[in-house]
Amino acid sequence: MPKGRPPRPTKLQVELRGDPSKRRRNTTEPEPPQGAPDCPQHVQDDPVASAEWKSICTQLDSMGLLSTTDGRSLELYVQTYSRYRKAEEQVKRYGDVFLVGDKKYPQVSPYYTAMNRYSDDCRKWLIEFGLTPAARSRMRISVEKQSTNGKWSGILPVVG
């Protein structure tokens, strides 16, 4: 079993988070094509998962973090989110604690347990995609600004 943190993709490491170190960069790392992946049919059939697919794809695409190879990860996230919402509805309906046995001992609802587990899984996926406040605070996005003065304005972008 490998130890330590998993390596970050070069795009995240260099362009988004900055890399002040002098370490060698992976120059052979594949760059997947940008754009939204196709939504699987079983995700389209689930209204909650389908709505979340559209929402997260829009957010990631606007940040420049979406590639066509992210489909499986997005699929897992939106299915987990849909299950979270279904468990949340059951908790609202039945409560988070119920009474068991002759002496009516309180017990945590399995829907509540499932809801918490799905919530943790969703949070992990959101961190993976950089969609939590803490994950965003670690990102540094290099933005190209157009210079508005000088004879080269409009030709050469100013990075900063």
Beta strands, then each sheet from edge to edge (+ up, - down):
strand 1: 97-100
strand 2: 105-108
strand 3: 144-146
strand 4: 157-159
sheet 1: 1+ 2-
sheet 2: 3+ 4-
end
